[in-house]
Amino acid sequence: MTDDTDVWKIASAADAARARAAAAGIVVAAGTPALDRARFLTSLSARLRNCLDQGGTWELRLLTGGTEHEGRLDVRLRPFDGGTAQNEPACEPVLSCPLPNLPAPGGRVGRPTSPSRALLSADEDTAAVLRLLDEQERLVQLHREELHQTNQGVLALHSDLEAAALAQRELLEAERSARAEVERARRLLNFLADASAAITSSLSPTEVLRRLTDLLVPEYAARLDVWLFDEEQGDEETGPVQEHSRAAVVAARTGRPQHAAAHPGNLPGTDDLPPAAMSPDRPLLAIPLITHRLLGVLTLIAPGPRFDADTCLMLVELGRRAGVALDNARRYEQHRDTAEALQRAQLTELPDPDGLLLAARYLPATQGMNIGGDWYDAFLQPDGSLLAVIGDVTGHGMHAAVVMGQLRTALRAYAVEDNSPAEILTRLHRMLRHLQPQLYATAMIARFRPGDPEVVWASAGHPPAVVRDADGSVRILDDAPGVMLGIPIAFTYADHVTRLPAGSSLVLYTDGLVERRAHGIDPGIERLRQALAGLSTPELEQDLDAAAEALLKPLMHDSERDDDVCLLLCHTVTYPAS
């Protein structure tokens, strides 16, 4: 499209108005939007005023042109000085305005407009701009309202989020507190289970109390006192050896736990009392130790300012279990002492035969109720011979001690008839099968005859005897023993003979001496053999009791035994001339 130029001379305000009116006519005719038109004409008016303020004559060129799809109006304004104006550069940049509708090639855009009409049409542009401004203001107001509502929504959302966060924090705190309570309850239950296992596993009252103190002090009690009624000692002049708190006395009288402190504890199942004189600054808890009867009172002084409810429940329950453990331990000690007394009452006072030295040892078990089954015996026969006996009844306690007494009595009765060791064991076997079918026993009998170096012996399932010959060599009588006494089968025992010349020793023992659960019986027999080999003939003949102790020492190096131990040491010496 060819550009079309329209030139105006501007020397006065009227010229400027006519030029502006011409430009307005062009942009109006071309359908330029009102806002673009107003911006263009306002800028043109400003430039024309500037030219008039500077004075002189100016040339205004209106150039229309562009492409087929987009037209524009360019305005150039420069000073005019005769015929040279067109060669001078414009004083200001080109002012452009879009022309949406261009005329056909060769035509003109619009008609010249008079200044008066241009002035009136300017109001139309202003009105259009104002309408646009009103519309924009309405849009702005709408956006403001939307923004206000959005802000209100954001504030409400923030408030909801804050409330939700607070609720979540409260839930997390409640969950954390609940977990802490559960963990604390679990810890108390685990402690109660472990403590119960620890105190009930011992059968010694002293050990039960020691373990109870180790368990509770200092975590659950700053100090602990146990008042056992059976141990209360005193006389009319001095009174009780130990004074007890009022809370302990009330607990003993009522059988209910008592809490003594400056402020009520409100503990479950516990009565409140004023603070105790023995602990005015810290709470005191007195727990009765009750089984089938009231054994005593456990008194605890709090490790801190108070006892809480859960700990109090645990301590009361532990006190109940401690009472059961103490009662069991005392009952055990009573049965143990009775069985041991019965056992020792039936042990034989050793005879003093010619040509034979005897020494015996009996050691009761230190662990468990394993007393009552082991025995030794040695007695002279009418013909001058001596029977040495060692035996062990299965089972322990009072019943085993009674059966052991029956066997000992029966054996002595059968020996009166001058039966050999094998015949005695055979008859004992039949008797035990008939009288005590649920109990078995092992036994070994050796017969010593004066002046005879040969010893006849028989064994019923008993550990083998150990022999030390006069030359110091040691051997084991490992001939196959017969079955245990009382086994429900018919059995006839056989006699065996071994030489035991002067200066020789025969050791009879029960399995408690040589058997250990972790190692069996063979290593123990080997240790016994070595201990016997370490003894000399002078040591044996000068002090046989010391020699017996020397045999026990390497085998009983630990003080804890879970079975009885019997040892019968027989040493032959030179027979005096008749």
VOVEXDREN-815638 format. One record per residue (C-alpha): residue in three letters; x, y, z. Coordinates in Angstrom, 3 decimals. Layout:
# VOVEXDREN-815638
BAZA res        x        y        z
BAZA ALA        X        Y        Z
...
# end
This chain:
# VOVEXDREN-815638
BAZA res        x        y        z
BAZA MET    0.000    0.000    0.000
BAZA THR    1.329    3.496   -0.905
BAZA ASP    1.735    6.012    1.889
BAZA ASP   -0.436    9.188    1.740
BAZA THR    0.968   12.419    3.186
BAZA ASP   -0.941   15.504    4.284
BAZA VAL    1.136   18.641    5.179
BAZA TRP   -0.006   21.477    7.470
BAZA LYS    1.647   24.774    8.290
BAZA ILE    1.359   25.664   11.951
BAZA ALA    1.893   29.270   12.838
BAZA SER   -1.062   30.028   15.115
BAZA ALA   -3.486   28.371   17.434
BAZA ALA   -6.068   28.274   14.642
BAZA ASP   -3.593   26.409   12.432
BAZA ALA   -2.911   23.987   15.237
BAZA ALA   -6.647   23.431   15.799
BAZA ARG   -7.271   22.806   12.090
BAZA ALA   -4.318   20.344   11.946
BAZA ARG   -5.549   18.559   15.023
BAZA ALA   -9.060   18.433   13.558
BAZA ALA   -7.657   16.877   10.392
BAZA ALA   -5.827   14.216   12.369
BAZA ALA   -8.972   13.564   14.430
BAZA GLY  -10.977   13.162   11.241
BAZA ILE   -8.520   10.563    9.957
BAZA VAL   -8.505    8.389   13.095
BAZA VAL  -12.284    8.668   13.499
BAZA ALA  -12.915    7.683    9.912
BAZA ALA  -10.463    4.770   10.219
BAZA GLY  -12.398    3.372   13.217
BAZA THR   -9.597    3.775   15.703
BAZA PRO  -10.819    2.768   19.190
BAZA ALA  -11.786    5.662   21.405
BAZA LEU   -9.074    4.992   24.000
BAZA ASP   -6.308    4.820   21.404
BAZA ARG   -7.799    7.835   19.648
BAZA ALA   -7.907    9.862   22.860
BAZA ARG   -4.334    8.940   23.743
BAZA PHE   -3.148    9.904   20.230
BAZA LEU   -4.999   13.211   20.035
BAZA THR   -3.978   14.175   23.595
BAZA SER   -0.329   13.574   22.762
BAZA LEU   -0.718   15.520   19.476
BAZA SER   -2.347   18.464   21.274
BAZA ALA    0.509   18.524   23.779
BAZA ARG    3.062   18.660   20.989
BAZA LEU    1.193   21.419   19.172
BAZA ARG    1.007   23.498   22.344
BAZA ASN    4.702   23.000   22.802
BAZA CYS    5.368   24.255   19.266
BAZA LEU    3.170   27.329   19.800
BAZA ASP    4.985   28.060   23.070
BAZA GLN    8.294   28.012   21.161
BAZA GLY    6.980   30.309   18.444
BAZA GLY    7.718   30.329   14.756
BAZA THR    6.184   28.299   11.986
BAZA TRP    6.001   24.562   12.140
BAZA GLU    5.257   21.891    9.635
BAZA LEU    2.967   19.017   10.513
BAZA ARG    2.995   15.971    8.308
BAZA LEU    0.234   13.366    8.554
BAZA LEU    1.348   10.136    6.901
BAZA THR   -1.087    7.240    6.487
BAZA GLY    0.194    3.873    5.492
BAZA GLY    0.838    0.331    6.627
BAZA THR    0.062   -3.133    5.337
BAZA GLU   -3.080   -4.764    4.028
BAZA HIS   -4.001   -6.018    7.492
BAZA GLU   -2.721   -3.154    9.679
BAZA GLY   -2.619    0.596    9.049
BAZA ARG   -1.309    3.531   11.011
BAZA LEU   -1.105    7.275   11.083
BAZA ASP    2.315    8.806   11.670
BAZA VAL    2.681   12.429   12.695
BAZA ARG    5.927   14.342   12.186
BAZA LEU    6.293   17.867   13.543
BAZA ARG    9.295   20.092   12.777
BAZA PRO   10.113   23.741   12.322
BAZA PHE    9.376   25.285    8.946
BAZA ASP   11.841   27.786    7.423
BAZA GLY   11.012   28.472    3.828
BAZA GLY   11.823   25.760    1.394
BAZA THR   14.328   23.971    3.642
BAZA ALA   11.891   22.651    6.254
BAZA GLN   11.422   19.350    4.624
BAZA ASN   15.152   18.585    4.787
BAZA GLU   15.401   19.152    8.559
BAZA PRO   14.927   16.317   10.952
BAZA ALA   11.868   16.234   13.184
BAZA CYS   12.384   17.793   16.600
BAZA GLU   10.422   15.097   18.332
BAZA PRO    9.922   11.396   17.660
BAZA VAL    7.202   10.253   15.299
BAZA LEU    3.774   10.038   16.894
BAZA SER    1.755    7.028   15.629
BAZA CYS   -1.825    5.847   15.916
BAZA PRO   -3.308    2.577   14.641
BAZA LEU   -5.832    2.764   11.797
BAZA PRO   -7.971   -0.378   11.712
BAZA ASN   -9.766    0.547    8.425
BAZA LEU   -7.619    1.931    5.602
BAZA PRO   -9.081    3.336    2.350
BAZA ALA   -8.582    1.725   -0.997
BAZA PRO   -5.388    2.592   -2.894
BAZA GLY   -5.545    6.178   -4.098
BAZA GLY   -8.401    7.177   -1.769
BAZA ARG   -8.298    9.445    1.249
BAZA VAL   -9.015    8.676    4.830
BAZA GLY  -11.981   10.705    6.093
BAZA ARG  -12.705   14.380    5.418
BAZA PRO  -11.220   17.485    6.906
BAZA THR  -13.115   18.420    9.985
BAZA SER  -13.737   21.975   11.115
BAZA PRO  -12.206   23.001   14.444
BAZA SER  -15.635   23.458   15.965
BAZA ARG  -16.744   19.995   15.017
BAZA ALA  -13.432   18.573   16.188
BAZA LEU  -13.924   20.324   19.514
BAZA LEU  -17.392   18.795   19.876
BAZA SER  -16.191   15.356   18.856
BAZA ALA  -13.434   15.591   21.467
BAZA ASP  -16.154   15.373   24.101
BAZA GLU  -17.261   12.125   22.546
BAZA ASP  -13.752   10.768   22.950
BAZA THR  -13.696   12.040   26.512
BAZA ALA  -17.074   10.405   27.144
BAZA ALA  -15.781    7.141   25.704
BAZA VAL  -12.731    7.351   27.914
BAZA LEU  -14.907    8.119   30.895
BAZA ARG  -17.095    5.166   30.087
BAZA LEU  -13.993    3.025   29.940
BAZA LEU  -12.844    4.504   33.211
BAZA ASP  -16.224    3.776   34.787
BAZA GLU  -16.067    0.242   33.521
BAZA GLN  -12.546   -0.121   34.844
BAZA GLU  -13.618    1.353   38.160
BAZA ARG  -16.470   -1.125   38.374
BAZA LEU  -14.035   -3.904   37.546
BAZA VAL  -11.601   -2.595   40.130
BAZA GLN  -14.398   -2.441   42.700
BAZA LEU  -15.432   -5.966   41.796
BAZA HIS  -11.832   -7.126   42.131
BAZA ARG  -11.576   -5.306   45.446
BAZA GLU  -14.652   -7.074   46.719
BAZA GLU  -13.334  -10.375   45.439
BAZA LEU   -9.963   -9.649   47.039
BAZA HIS  -11.673   -8.729   50.321
BAZA GLN  -13.693  -11.920   50.242
BAZA THR  -10.547  -13.836   49.343
BAZA ASN   -8.711  -12.210   52.255
BAZA GLN  -11.598  -13.080   54.554
BAZA GLY  -11.478  -16.635   53.265
BAZA VAL   -7.709  -16.771   53.741
BAZA LEU   -8.077  -15.428   57.281
BAZA ALA  -10.810  -17.975   57.992
BAZA LEU   -8.636  -20.680   56.449
BAZA HIS   -5.679  -19.574   58.580
BAZA SER   -7.914  -19.631   61.635
BAZA ASP   -9.174  -23.113   60.744
BAZA LEU   -5.632  -24.283   60.073
BAZA GLU   -4.455  -22.850   63.389
BAZA ALA   -7.366  -24.521   65.195
BAZA ALA   -6.621  -27.781   63.370
BAZA ALA   -2.925  -27.466   64.254
BAZA LEU   -3.817  -26.800   67.888
BAZA ALA   -6.192  -29.776   67.918
BAZA GLN   -3.505  -31.923   66.311
BAZA ARG   -0.954  -30.786   68.892
BAZA GLU   -3.409  -31.621   71.652
BAZA LEU   -4.047  -35.033   70.101
BAZA LEU   -0.322  -35.662   69.739
BAZA GLU    0.250  -34.589   73.326
BAZA ALA   -2.592  -36.838   74.502
BAZA GLU   -1.191  -39.714   72.447
BAZA ARG    2.307  -39.070   73.795
BAZA SER    0.937  -38.983   77.328
BAZA ALA   -1.054  -42.187   76.728
BAZA ARG    2.009  -43.900   75.294
BAZA ALA    4.063  -42.757   78.278
BAZA GLU    1.430  -44.176   80.637
BAZA VAL    1.330  -47.451   78.724
BAZA GLU    5.118  -47.645   78.690
BAZA ARG    5.267  -46.884   82.392
BAZA ALA    2.618  -49.520   83.138
BAZA ARG    4.525  -52.018   80.974
BAZA ARG    7.752  -51.200   82.802
BAZA LEU    6.076  -51.682   86.185
BAZA LEU    4.568  -55.015   85.090
BAZA ASN    7.927  -56.199   83.742
BAZA PHE    9.616  -55.164   86.979
BAZA LEU    6.949  -56.965   89.013
BAZA ALA    7.401  -60.131   86.949
BAZA ASP   11.210  -60.028   87.158
BAZA ALA   11.194  -59.173   90.865
BAZA SER    8.705  -61.964   91.604
BAZA ALA   10.864  -64.469   89.750
BAZA ALA   13.953  -63.282   91.647
BAZA ILE   12.485  -63.529   95.157
BAZA THR   10.548  -66.757   94.615
BAZA SER   13.537  -68.584   93.138
BAZA SER   15.316  -68.620   96.496
BAZA LEU   14.468  -70.878   99.431
BAZA SER   16.458  -68.853  101.936
BAZA PRO   14.544  -66.158  103.899
BAZA THR   17.738  -64.126  104.247
BAZA GLU   18.351  -64.284  100.504
BAZA VAL   14.726  -63.328   99.762
BAZA LEU   15.063  -60.197  101.911
BAZA ARG   18.433  -59.310  100.388
BAZA ARG   17.068  -59.592   96.858
BAZA LEU   14.008  -57.560   97.820
BAZA THR   16.251  -54.767   99.086
BAZA ASP   18.434  -54.854   95.968
BAZA LEU   15.362  -54.653   93.751
BAZA LEU   13.581  -51.761   95.487
BAZA VAL   16.413  -49.507   96.703
BAZA PRO   16.998  -46.816   95.503
BAZA GLU   14.577  -46.633   92.548
BAZA TYR   11.343  -47.398   94.391
BAZA ALA   12.366  -46.743   97.985
BAZA ALA   15.008  -44.629   99.678
BAZA ARG   15.060  -47.090  102.586
BAZA LEU   13.431  -50.434  103.325
BAZA ASP   12.576  -52.186  106.570
BAZA VAL   11.053  -55.645  107.050
BAZA TRP    9.367  -56.474  110.332
BAZA LEU    8.931  -60.252  110.649
BAZA PHE    6.854  -61.275  113.623
BAZA ASP    8.574  -64.640  114.140
BAZA GLU   11.903  -62.820  114.530
BAZA GLU   10.630  -60.258  117.049
BAZA GLN   12.809  -60.588  120.130
BAZA GLY   12.883  -58.841  123.446
BAZA ASP   12.026  -59.229  127.057
BAZA GLU    9.814  -57.558  129.609
BAZA GLU   12.572  -55.239  130.802
BAZA THR   14.083  -53.986  127.531
BAZA GLY   11.071  -54.317  125.223
BAZA PRO   11.429  -54.989  121.482
BAZA VAL   14.853  -54.824  119.988
BAZA GLN   13.607  -52.657  117.084
BAZA GLU   11.033  -49.890  117.105
BAZA HIS    8.523  -49.715  114.280
BAZA SER    6.524  -46.846  112.840
BAZA ARG    2.908  -46.254  113.751
BAZA ALA    1.973  -47.027  110.131
BAZA ALA    3.668  -50.459  110.411
BAZA VAL    1.839  -51.159  113.658
BAZA VAL   -1.525  -50.161  112.139
BAZA ALA   -0.792  -52.281  109.045
BAZA ALA    0.027  -55.244  111.297
BAZA ARG   -3.182  -54.749  113.278
BAZA THR   -5.553  -54.162  110.322
BAZA GLY   -3.871  -56.152  107.559
BAZA ARG   -4.262  -53.131  105.206
BAZA PRO   -1.515  -51.021  103.579
BAZA GLN   -0.943  -47.682  105.342
BAZA HIS    0.350  -44.412  103.837
BAZA ALA    1.880  -41.882  106.239
BAZA ALA    2.627  -38.378  104.948
BAZA ALA    1.921  -34.693  105.563
BAZA HIS   -0.722  -34.748  102.830
BAZA PRO   -3.186  -37.541  101.952
BAZA GLY   -1.936  -39.803   99.201
BAZA ASN   -5.374  -41.068   98.105
BAZA LEU   -3.666  -44.271   96.957
BAZA PRO   -5.880  -47.208   95.925
BAZA GLY   -6.543  -49.721   98.716
BAZA THR   -4.396  -47.733  101.145
BAZA ASP   -5.329  -45.841  104.312
BAZA ASP   -3.840  -42.400  105.051
BAZA LEU   -2.127  -41.536  108.331
BAZA PRO   -0.237  -38.482  109.657
BAZA PRO    3.479  -38.295  108.843
BAZA ALA    5.682  -40.820  110.615
BAZA ALA    8.259  -39.720  113.170
BAZA MET   10.929  -41.859  111.510
BAZA SER   10.299  -40.089  108.159
BAZA PRO    8.700  -36.664  108.680
BAZA ASP    9.845  -35.240  105.328
BAZA ARG    9.031  -38.120  102.997
BAZA PRO    5.976  -40.365  102.658
BAZA LEU    6.099  -43.814  104.233
BAZA LEU    4.279  -46.892  102.947
BAZA ALA    3.665  -49.885  105.247
BAZA ILE    2.595  -53.064  103.422
BAZA PRO    1.479  -56.181  105.361
BAZA LEU    3.087  -59.444  104.256
BAZA ILE    0.142  -61.827  104.143
BAZA THR   -0.154  -65.439  102.992
BAZA HIS   -2.458  -67.749  104.933
BAZA ARG   -1.400  -65.690  107.921
BAZA LEU    0.225  -62.321  108.609
BAZA LEU    4.011  -62.777  108.504
BAZA GLY    5.101  -59.202  109.055
BAZA VAL    5.160  -55.710  107.536
BAZA LEU    7.271  -54.247  104.729
BAZA THR    7.950  -50.523  105.298
BAZA LEU    9.171  -48.323  102.425
BAZA ILE   10.268  -44.676  102.526
BAZA ALA    9.553  -42.907   99.228
BAZA PRO   12.574  -42.007   97.072
BAZA GLY   10.875  -38.710   96.167
BAZA PRO    8.115  -36.409   97.380
BAZA ARG    5.318  -38.937   96.885
BAZA PHE    4.194  -42.464   95.925
BAZA ASP    2.047  -42.492   92.784
BAZA ALA   -0.974  -44.775   92.399
BAZA ASP    0.503  -47.205   89.852
BAZA THR    3.732  -47.666   91.801
BAZA CYS    1.736  -48.190   94.998
BAZA LEU   -0.317  -50.970   93.375
BAZA MET    2.867  -52.632   92.125
BAZA LEU    4.548  -52.400   95.551
BAZA VAL    1.517  -53.831   97.350
BAZA GLU    1.380  -56.768   94.921
BAZA LEU    5.138  -57.305   95.248
BAZA GLY    4.712  -57.289   99.028
BAZA ARG    2.075  -60.005   98.727
BAZA ARG    4.410  -62.119   96.595
BAZA ALA    7.318  -61.463   98.953
BAZA GLY    5.140  -62.803  101.779
BAZA VAL    4.495  -65.971   99.786
BAZA ALA    8.215  -66.330   99.031
BAZA LEU    9.156  -65.867  102.706
BAZA ASP    6.503  -68.343  103.824
BAZA ASN    7.706  -70.922  101.288
BAZA ALA   11.321  -70.391  102.337
BAZA ARG   10.468  -70.849  106.000
BAZA ARG    8.430  -73.958  105.325
BAZA TYR   11.305  -75.321  103.274
BAZA GLU   13.766  -74.623  106.064
BAZA GLN   11.502  -76.392  108.563
BAZA HIS   11.173  -79.480  106.343
BAZA ARG   14.867  -79.371  105.569
BAZA ASP   15.896  -79.131  109.206
BAZA THR   13.536  -81.964  110.136
BAZA ALA   14.776  -84.203  107.316
BAZA GLU   18.389  -83.422  108.098
BAZA ALA   17.849  -84.157  111.785
BAZA LEU   16.191  -87.472  110.895
BAZA GLN   18.976  -88.245  108.462
BAZA ARG   21.743  -87.573  110.957
BAZA ALA   19.902  -89.480  113.697
BAZA GLN   20.021  -92.595  111.553
BAZA LEU   23.709  -92.326  110.619
BAZA THR   25.824  -94.903  112.370
BAZA GLU   28.482  -94.255  114.947
BAZA LEU   31.400  -96.072  113.399
BAZA PRO   32.819  -99.114  115.210
BAZA ASP   36.514  -99.626  115.939
BAZA PRO   37.384 -103.130  114.658
BAZA ASP   40.829 -104.656  114.778
BAZA GLY   42.936 -104.144  111.664
BAZA LEU   40.537 -101.666  110.074
BAZA LEU   40.268  -97.863  110.296
BAZA LEU   36.977  -96.176  109.401
BAZA ALA   36.065  -92.557  108.674
BAZA ALA   32.795  -91.180  107.322
BAZA ARG   31.416  -87.850  106.180
BAZA TYR   27.866  -86.694  105.519
BAZA LEU   27.189  -83.314  103.864
BAZA PRO   23.576  -82.220  103.292
BAZA ALA   22.630  -80.452  100.088
BAZA THR   22.790  -76.654  100.145
BAZA GLN   20.360  -76.146   97.255
BAZA GLY   16.827  -77.457   96.983
BAZA MET   15.018  -79.986   99.138
BAZA ASN   17.608  -82.706   98.370
BAZA ILE   18.022  -84.203  101.828
BAZA GLY   17.110  -87.585  103.153
BAZA GLY   18.178  -90.239  100.649
BAZA ASP   21.911  -90.870  101.256
BAZA TRP   23.272  -93.009  104.078
BAZA TYR   26.259  -94.999  105.176
BAZA ASP   26.528  -97.792  107.728
BAZA ALA   29.216  -99.981  109.246
BAZA PHE   28.577 -102.689  111.832
BAZA LEU   30.171 -105.825  113.175
BAZA GLN   28.783 -109.314  112.683
BAZA PRO   28.784 -112.116  115.319
BAZA ASP   31.633 -113.822  113.476
BAZA GLY   33.797 -110.713  113.839
BAZA SER   33.441 -109.572  110.226
BAZA LEU   32.391 -106.014  109.396
BAZA LEU   29.875 -104.872  106.809
BAZA ALA   30.509 -101.444  105.253
BAZA VAL   27.432 -100.064  103.465
BAZA ILE   26.774  -97.021  101.321
BAZA GLY   23.358  -96.257   99.771
BAZA ASP   21.177  -93.640   98.112
BAZA VAL   17.365  -93.585   97.874
BAZA THR   15.842  -91.812   94.892
BAZA GLY   13.779  -88.777   95.775
BAZA HIS   14.422  -86.358   98.580
BAZA GLY   12.857  -84.952  101.685
BAZA MET   11.066  -86.617  104.539
BAZA HIS    9.739  -89.603  102.588
BAZA ALA   13.166  -90.510  101.224
BAZA ALA   14.626  -90.286  104.738
BAZA VAL   11.948  -92.643  106.064
BAZA VAL   12.549  -95.182  103.266
BAZA MET   16.284  -94.914  103.878
BAZA GLY   15.684  -95.808  107.550
BAZA GLN   13.597  -98.795  106.527
BAZA LEU   16.312 -100.049  104.169
BAZA ARG   19.015  -99.543  106.807
BAZA THR   17.000 -101.495  109.373
BAZA ALA   16.145 -104.281  106.921
BAZA LEU   19.761 -104.566  105.791
BAZA ARG   20.957 -105.032  109.364
BAZA ALA   18.248 -107.657  109.911
BAZA TYR   19.196 -109.615  106.789
BAZA ALA   22.895 -109.389  107.719
BAZA VAL   22.269 -111.124  111.056
BAZA GLU   21.630 -114.365  109.172
BAZA ASP   25.198 -114.246  107.867
BAZA ASN   24.080 -113.600  104.293
BAZA SER   26.661 -112.520  101.760
BAZA PRO   26.502 -108.946  100.366
BAZA ALA   24.795 -110.216   97.186
BAZA GLU   22.144 -112.151   99.132
BAZA ILE   21.428 -109.115  101.310
BAZA LEU   20.933 -106.900   98.236
BAZA THR   18.674 -109.504   96.615
BAZA ARG   16.401 -109.586   99.636
BAZA LEU   16.419 -105.763   99.885
BAZA HIS   15.424 -105.631   96.234
BAZA ARG   12.388 -107.856   96.819
BAZA MET   11.372 -105.897   99.914
BAZA LEU   11.547 -102.504   98.209
BAZA ARG    9.575 -103.763   95.198
BAZA HIS    6.846 -104.906   97.558
BAZA LEU    6.755 -102.007  100.061
BAZA GLN    7.728  -98.988   97.957
BAZA PRO    7.094  -99.734   94.271
BAZA GLN    7.523  -96.076   93.329
BAZA LEU   10.937  -95.633   94.958
BAZA TYR   14.308  -97.032   93.950
BAZA ALA   17.694  -97.076   95.610
BAZA THR   21.325  -97.823   94.927
BAZA ALA   23.580  -99.538   97.442
BAZA MET   26.981 -101.163   97.796
BAZA ILE   28.026 -103.613  100.550
BAZA ALA   31.585 -104.747  101.361
BAZA ARG   32.399 -107.460  103.905
BAZA PHE   35.760 -107.303  105.747
BAZA ARG   36.919 -110.396  107.635
BAZA PRO   39.727 -110.166  110.172
BAZA GLY   43.023 -111.421  108.730
BAZA ASP   41.532 -111.959  105.274
BAZA PRO   43.002 -109.645  102.578
BAZA GLU   40.095 -110.440  100.286
BAZA VAL   36.979 -108.265  100.518
BAZA VAL   33.637 -109.534   99.199
BAZA TRP   31.391 -106.864   97.791
BAZA ALA   28.212 -106.463   95.741
BAZA SER   26.619 -103.430   94.114
BAZA ALA   23.046 -102.532   93.189
BAZA GLY   23.414  -99.801   90.562
BAZA HIS   25.785  -97.785   92.778
BAZA PRO   28.795  -95.723   91.612
BAZA PRO   31.959  -97.866   91.619
BAZA ALA   34.204  -97.959   94.686
BAZA VAL   37.798  -96.710   94.430
BAZA VAL   40.715  -98.729   95.871
BAZA ARG   44.169  -97.470   96.818
BAZA ASP   46.628 -100.318   97.094
BAZA ALA   49.510 -100.378   99.562
BAZA ASP   51.974  -99.358   96.831
BAZA GLY   49.997  -96.152   96.142
BAZA SER   48.377  -97.277   92.907
BAZA VAL   44.666  -96.533   92.548
BAZA ARG   42.086  -98.640   90.771
BAZA ILE   38.339  -98.570   90.314
BAZA LEU   36.077 -101.534   91.010
BAZA ASP   34.289 -101.261   87.702
BAZA ASP   32.738 -104.730   87.602
BAZA ALA   29.219 -104.469   86.168
BAZA PRO   26.834 -103.620   89.043
BAZA GLY   23.385 -105.105   89.401
BAZA VAL   20.175 -103.166   88.793
BAZA MET   18.896 -100.551   91.212
BAZA LEU   16.968 -101.815   94.207
BAZA GLY   13.212 -101.723   93.645
BAZA ILE   13.285 -101.876   89.838
BAZA PRO   10.119 -103.861   88.858
BAZA ILE   12.005 -106.916   87.607
BAZA ALA   13.205 -110.048   89.403
BAZA PHE   16.973 -109.932   89.862
BAZA THR   19.635 -111.866   91.765
BAZA TYR   22.827 -109.995   92.623
BAZA ALA   26.318 -111.456   92.406
BAZA ASP   29.252 -111.204   94.830
BAZA HIS   32.633 -109.883   93.732
BAZA VAL   36.011 -110.277   95.412
BAZA THR   38.901 -107.824   95.500
BAZA ARG   42.194 -107.996   97.374
BAZA LEU   42.741 -105.371  100.020
BAZA PRO   45.957 -106.221  101.882
BAZA ALA   47.282 -104.229  104.823
BAZA GLY   47.967 -100.602  103.902
BAZA SER   45.151 -100.523  101.339
BAZA SER   42.093  -98.259  101.309
BAZA LEU   38.551  -98.663  100.000
BAZA VAL   36.427  -95.561   99.325
BAZA LEU   32.646  -95.892   99.189
BAZA TYR   30.614  -92.757   98.230
BAZA THR   27.317  -91.535   96.832
BAZA ASP   26.875  -89.788   93.493
BAZA GLY   26.577  -86.351   95.129
BAZA LEU   30.351  -86.418   95.625
BAZA VAL   31.344  -86.953   91.992
BAZA GLU   28.376  -86.034   89.784
BAZA ARG   27.803  -82.527   88.416
BAZA ARG   24.985  -81.684   86.031
BAZA ALA   27.248  -79.917   83.568
BAZA HIS   29.931  -82.630   83.450
BAZA GLY   28.450  -86.016   84.399
BAZA ILE   29.929  -88.561   86.783
BAZA ASP   33.114  -89.816   85.072
BAZA PRO   35.182  -86.595   85.532
BAZA GLY   34.221  -86.616   89.217
BAZA ILE   35.366  -90.225   89.675
BAZA GLU   38.675  -89.302   88.024
BAZA ARG   39.144  -86.363   90.438
BAZA LEU   38.415  -88.719   93.361
BAZA ARG   40.970  -91.196   92.016
BAZA GLN   43.613  -88.455   91.767
BAZA ALA   42.856  -87.174   95.278
BAZA LEU   43.177  -90.704   96.702
BAZA ALA   46.441  -91.242   94.829
BAZA GLY   47.807  -88.086   96.445
BAZA LEU   47.478  -89.543   99.946
BAZA SER   50.313  -91.532  101.532
BAZA THR   49.980  -94.581  103.764
BAZA PRO   51.299  -92.744  106.863
BAZA GLU   48.723  -89.978  106.315
BAZA LEU   45.949  -92.543  106.110
BAZA GLU   47.021  -94.483  109.180
BAZA GLN   47.854  -91.495  111.392
BAZA ASP   44.631  -89.486  110.875
BAZA LEU   41.975  -91.099  108.710
BAZA ASP   39.493  -88.285  109.424
BAZA ALA   41.944  -85.734  108.010
BAZA ALA   42.430  -88.004  105.010
BAZA ALA   38.646  -88.055  104.459
BAZA GLU   38.607  -84.260  104.529
BAZA ALA   41.485  -84.216  102.040
BAZA LEU   39.394  -86.359   99.683
BAZA LEU   36.389  -84.039   99.961
BAZA LYS   38.253  -80.778   99.481
BAZA PRO   39.089  -80.973   95.730
BAZA LEU   35.638  -82.339   94.902
BAZA MET   33.664  -79.919   97.114
BAZA HIS   35.561  -76.720   96.249
BAZA ASP   32.274  -74.908   95.680
BAZA SER   29.942  -74.397   98.622
BAZA GLU   26.719  -74.912   96.639
BAZA ARG   25.537  -78.541   96.379
BAZA ASP   22.285  -79.761   94.878
BAZA ASP   22.549  -83.279   96.404
BAZA ASP   23.620  -85.017   99.612
BAZA VAL   27.147  -86.364   99.897
BAZA CYS   28.132  -89.518  101.804
BAZA LEU   31.699  -90.817  102.067
BAZA LEU   32.894  -93.969  103.867
BAZA LEU   36.692  -94.472  103.918
BAZA CYS   37.972  -97.923  104.987
BAZA HIS   41.734  -98.468  105.514
BAZA THR   43.298 -101.827  106.386
BAZA VAL   46.247 -101.919  108.748
BAZA THR   48.528 -104.702  109.913
BAZA TYR   46.507 -107.114  111.996
BAZA PRO   47.818 -107.619  115.524
BAZA ALA   49.221 -111.026  116.320
BAZA SER   46.739 -113.320  118.011
# end
